[in-house]
Amino acid sequence: MAYRCDNCDRGVQYGDSHTHGRGVAGGRWKKKAPKTRKVFKPNLHNFNGQKLCTKCLRKAKSLKT
């Protein structure tokens, strides 16, 4: 089963994250900072048997009241 919102189909996104070594803040750049892949996961919650992201959960709760 996919890690996705059942309502808006929001899922996992990928991006770049820079890692910096020691001495970067106070000194000169000796080497280029290496890039690593970062995984951004949606904030999913179980609500009435569905997996909803936080945005859809707020909408569902506001419609319910």
N, C-alpha and C positions, 0 to 999 in steps of 0.2 A: 504494500500500500504506500502511495506516495506521500511525502511530507508537504501537503498542500492544503490550503483553505478550501472547504467544500463550497463556499459561496462565491468568492471572487477569484479563485484559482491562483492565489498568491503562493509562491513557492520559494525554494532555495535560490539565492543569487550568489554569484562569485565575483570577487574583486581583488585588487592588489593591496597588499599591506607592506609597508617599508619597515625593515628591522634595522636598527642603528647599533653599531658597535660601541665599544668603550671610547671615550675621548672625543665624541662627535660634538658635544655641546660646547666644550671649552676650547677646542683646538681646530686646526684646519682639517679639511677633508683629505684623507690619504687614499681612500678607496671609495668607490661608488657604493652606496648602501644597497644591499641585496633586496630584491623584491620576492615576496612569498605570496602564495595564493591564500585568500581568506574566504571563509564560507559564512554567509549571512543567512541565518535561518529565521523564518517568521515566528512570531509569538503565538502559538496555537493553543486553544483551550477546548475542552469537551463541553458542549452545550446541547442538551436534548438529543444526544446520539450523533451529533455532527462535530467535526473539527473546524473551528472558526478562528480566524486571526482576531487580534484585539479590536481592530476597526469595525469588523463585521459583528463582533460580539456586542459592542456598544450600540450599534444600530439595532440589533435584534432585541436587546434589553429595553431600548427606548420605545420600540414598537409594541412590546409586550405589555408595558405599563399603561 
